[in-house]
Amino acid sequence: MYKATIRAMLRRNIRLLNQGNYEPLRKMAAPDAELAFPGDNSWSRRFRPVQRSRVQHTTHRGVDELEDFAQRFVAAGLQIEVEDILVNGPPWRTRICLRGTDGSPDGVYCNRVCALIETRWGRITRWEDYLDTERVAAWDRHVAQASAAAEVPDAPEARAAAAS
């Protein structure tokens, strides 16, 4: 029963995150919760430099940094589609594996994801994302280029608008 409850709660909270409400996931986070987001990209180096080693590297620490991650995720319009959730362990040391996809609403970014989550008594203590980090970096470049094009007054769209 406990494992089914955890699966249902996580599915619900991911569905709410996809709708722009990260509050239920934030409430699940322990005050000292950690997120490990791999690779060299804007998400992984937001708070500390990237470390290239086999040692576990925490990229976000504490509720404030996790909330920043969630706010940015929601603002980007990213969506997670859950395929499967595996739950193991007792309530005081539960391990969860979530498998699915995430992507941008415009379809430019799409990735497979596996999240390993550790909880104690229903509170997330650690969340590790595993995905194709090259796709994340490519999406970073796409977003940066789109932002730069929107700000440059002599971009082709601006020239066309000025000519009309």
C-alpha positions as CSV (number, residue, x, y, z in Angstrom):
1,M,0.0,0.0,0.0
2,Y,2.8,2.4,0.9
3,K,4.5,2.0,-2.5
4,A,1.3,2.5,-4.4
5,T,0.7,5.7,-2.4
6,I,4.2,7.0,-3.2
7,R,3.7,6.3,-6.9
8,A,0.3,8.0,-7.0
9,M,1.6,11.1,-5.1
10,L,4.6,11.5,-7.4
11,R,2.4,11.1,-10.5
12,R,0.0,13.7,-9.1
13,N,2.8,16.1,-8.2
14,I,4.5,15.8,-11.7
15,R,1.1,16.4,-13.3
16,L,0.7,19.6,-11.2
17,L,4.3,20.6,-12.1
18,N,3.4,20.2,-15.8
19,Q,0.5,22.6,-15.1
20,G,2.9,25.2,-13.6
21,N,2.4,24.3,-9.9
22,Y,5.6,23.2,-8.3
23,E,4.4,23.8,-4.8
24,P,3.5,20.1,-4.0
25,L,6.9,18.9,-5.1
26,R,8.6,21.7,-3.1
27,K,6.6,20.7,0.0
28,M,7.9,17.2,-0.4
29,A,11.6,18.4,-0.2
30,A,13.4,18.1,3.1
31,P,15.1,21.4,4.2
32,D,18.5,20.0,3.2
33,A,17.4,18.2,0.1
34,E,19.9,17.9,-2.8
35,L,19.5,17.8,-6.6
36,A,22.2,16.4,-8.8
37,F,21.8,17.5,-12.4
38,P,24.5,16.1,-14.6
39,G,26.6,17.6,-17.4
40,D,27.9,21.0,-18.3
41,N,24.8,23.2,-18.9
42,S,23.1,26.2,-17.5
43,W,21.0,24.0,-15.2
44,S,23.9,22.2,-13.6
45,R,26.2,25.2,-13.1
46,R,23.6,27.7,-11.8
47,F,24.8,27.6,-8.2
48,R,28.3,26.0,-8.3
49,P,30.9,25.0,-10.9
50,V,30.6,21.7,-12.7
51,Q,32.8,18.9,-11.3
52,R,33.9,16.3,-13.8
53,S,34.5,13.1,-11.8
54,R,32.8,9.9,-10.8
55,V,32.1,11.4,-7.4
56,Q,28.4,12.3,-6.8
57,H,28.1,16.1,-7.5
58,T,25.3,18.1,-5.9
59,T,24.2,21.0,-8.2
60,H,21.4,22.3,-6.0
61,R,21.2,22.3,-2.2
62,G,18.3,23.3,0.0
63,V,14.8,24.3,-0.6
64,D,15.6,27.7,-2.1
65,E,17.9,26.3,-4.8
66,L,15.4,23.5,-5.6
67,E,12.7,26.1,-5.8
68,D,14.8,28.1,-8.2
69,F,15.2,25.0,-10.4
70,A,11.4,24.3,-10.3
71,Q,10.6,27.9,-11.2
72,R,12.9,27.9,-14.1
73,F,11.5,24.5,-15.3
74,V,7.9,25.9,-15.1
75,A,8.9,29.2,-16.8
76,A,10.5,27.2,-19.7
77,G,7.3,25.3,-20.2
78,L,9.0,21.9,-19.9
79,Q,6.8,18.9,-19.5
80,I,7.6,15.5,-17.9
81,E,5.7,12.4,-19.2
82,V,6.0,9.7,-16.6
83,E,6.3,6.1,-18.0
84,D,7.1,4.2,-14.9
85,I,7.8,4.6,-11.2
86,L,9.5,2.0,-9.2
87,V,9.5,2.2,-5.4
88,N,11.6,0.2,-3.0
89,G,12.4,0.3,0.7
90,P,10.8,1.2,4.0
91,P,9.3,4.6,4.7
92,W,12.4,5.7,6.5
93,R,14.6,4.9,3.5
94,T,12.6,4.8,0.3
95,R,14.2,4.7,-3.1
96,I,12.3,5.7,-6.2
97,C,13.2,5.5,-9.8
98,L,11.1,7.5,-12.3
99,R,11.5,6.8,-16.0
100,G,10.0,9.1,-18.6
101,T,10.6,11.9,-21.1
102,D,10.8,15.6,-20.8
103,G,10.5,18.2,-23.5
104,S,9.7,21.7,-24.5
105,P,6.3,22.8,-25.7
106,D,7.7,23.8,-29.2
107,G,9.2,20.3,-29.6
108,V,12.8,21.6,-30.0
109,Y,13.9,19.8,-26.9
110,C,12.9,16.2,-26.1
111,N,14.9,13.9,-23.8
112,R,14.7,10.6,-22.0
113,V,15.0,10.9,-18.3
114,C,15.6,8.6,-15.4
115,A,15.3,10.2,-11.9
116,L,16.6,8.5,-8.8
117,I,14.9,9.9,-5.7
118,E,15.6,9.1,-2.1
119,T,13.1,9.9,0.6
120,R,12.7,9.6,4.4
121,W,9.2,9.5,5.7
122,G,7.9,11.0,2.5
123,R,10.4,13.9,2.3
124,I,12.8,14.0,-0.6
125,T,16.3,14.1,0.5
126,R,18.1,13.5,-2.8
127,W,17.0,13.7,-6.5
128,E,19.4,12.7,-9.2
129,D,18.5,13.3,-12.9
130,Y,20.0,11.1,-15.6
131,L,19.5,12.2,-19.2
132,D,21.3,13.1,-22.4
133,T,23.2,16.1,-21.3
134,E,24.2,17.0,-24.9
135,R,20.6,17.6,-25.6
136,V,20.3,19.9,-22.6
137,A,23.3,21.9,-23.7
138,A,22.0,22.1,-27.3
139,W,18.6,23.4,-26.0
140,D,20.5,26.0,-23.9
141,R,22.2,27.2,-27.1
142,H,18.9,27.3,-28.9
143,V,17.3,29.3,-26.1
144,A,20.2,31.7,-26.0
145,Q,20.1,32.2,-29.8
146,A,16.4,32.8,-29.7
147,S,16.8,35.4,-26.9
148,A,19.6,37.1,-28.7
149,A,17.6,37.3,-32.0
150,A,14.6,38.8,-30.1
151,E,16.9,41.5,-28.7
152,V,18.8,42.5,-31.8
153,P,16.9,45.3,-33.6
154,D,18.3,44.5,-37.0
155,A,17.3,40.8,-37.0
156,P,15.5,39.7,-40.2
157,E,12.1,40.0,-38.5
158,A,12.8,43.5,-37.4
159,R,14.0,44.6,-40.8
160,A,10.9,43.1,-42.4
161,A,8.7,44.9,-40.0
162,A,10.5,48.2,-40.5
163,A,10.2,47.8,-44.3
164,S,6.4,47.4,-44.2
